[in-house]
Amino acid sequence: MSKLREVTHPPTVPGELPPEPPMKVFEVFIQVRQGEPHEYAGSLLAVDLDMALSLAMQHYGRDQNCYHVWVADRAHMKGSDTTGEPVFRITDQDYRFARGYQDVRKKWERFRSAKEVDVYQKEDIREHY
């Protein structure tokens, strides 16, 4: 039995091995330098969160220097529904496409015809020059 398992799941009767606890999948995220975002590093199997963190620090800390390690139980993670379609934002982002500028000329013509632009320009010139 590994030392880690002896510490995290000690046997109930001396000399007997406890039943093998069920393994869960944990996702590992590492932060290479302080202040940088955490990046996905991989998955591992562990009995509980403490064991997952210990294994992640041993494995991913050995591969490269890391400042911080996160582990998350995959069962507690939630993702979006997979519909086969790309995920789009809920907010209107037509300004990113050329078609989003179709109405700009009409808006400017409406603004200029309201004579508000003349008042705006006079006030702007007076304040800044």
ZINORTA-V155200 format. One record per backbone hydrogen bond with DSSP energy under -0.5 kcal/mol. NH is the residue of the N-H (numbers start at 1). CO is the residue of the C=O. E is the energy in kcal/mol with one decimal. If there is no record, write none. Layout:
nh->NH co->CO e->E
nh->NH co->CO e->E
//
This chain:
nh->6 co->2 e->-2.2
nh->7 co->3 e->-2.0
nh->8 co->4 e->-2.7
nh->9 co->5 e->-2.8
nh->16 co->13 e->-2.1
nh->24 co->46 e->-3.2
nh->26 co->44 e->-2.9
nh->27 co->72 e->-3.0
nh->28 co->42 e->-3.4
nh->29 co->70 e->-2.6
nh->30 co->39 e->-2.6
nh->31 co->68 e->-2.8
nh->32 co->30 e->-0.6
nh->36 co->33 e->-1.9
nh->39 co->30 e->-3.0
nh->41 co->28 e->-3.2
nh->42 co->28 e->-1.3
nh->44 co->26 e->-2.2
nh->46 co->24 e->-2.3
nh->52 co->48 e->-2.3
nh->53 co->49 e->-2.5
nh->54 co->50 e->-2.3
nh->55 co->51 e->-2.7
nh->56 co->52 e->-2.6
nh->57 co->53 e->-2.5
nh->58 co->54 e->-2.1
nh->59 co->55 e->-2.9
nh->60 co->56 e->-2.3
nh->61 co->56 e->-0.7
nh->61 co->57 e->-0.9
nh->62 co->58 e->-0.7
nh->63 co->59 e->-1.5
nh->64 co->60 e->-1.5
nh->67 co->31 e->-3.1
nh->68 co->31 e->-1.5
nh->70 co->29 e->-3.3
nh->72 co->27 e->-2.1
nh->74 co->25 e->-2.4
nh->76 co->73 e->-1.7
nh->77 co->74 e->-1.4
nh->83 co->81 e->-0.8
nh->88 co->86 e->-0.5
nh->96 co->93 e->-1.8
nh->97 co->94 e->-2.1
nh->100 co->94 e->-0.7
nh->100 co->97 e->-1.5
nh->101 co->98 e->-2.0
nh->102 co->99 e->-1.2
nh->104 co->101 e->-1.1
nh->107 co->103 e->-2.4
nh->108 co->104 e->-2.4
nh->109 co->105 e->-2.5
nh->110 co->106 e->-2.3
nh->111 co->107 e->-2.3
nh->112 co->108 e->-2.8
nh->113 co->109 e->-2.3
nh->114 co->110 e->-1.0
nh->115 co->112 e->-1.5
nh->116 co->111 e->-0.8
nh->117 co->111 e->-0.7
nh->119 co->115 e->-1.1
nh->120 co->116 e->-2.4
nh->121 co->117 e->-2.7
nh->122 co->118 e->-2.3
nh->123 co->119 e->-2.4
nh->124 co->120 e->-2.5
nh->125 co->121 e->-2.7
nh->126 co->122 e->-2.4
nh->127 co->123 e->-2.1
nh->128 co->124 e->-1.6
nh->129 co->125 e->-2.0
//
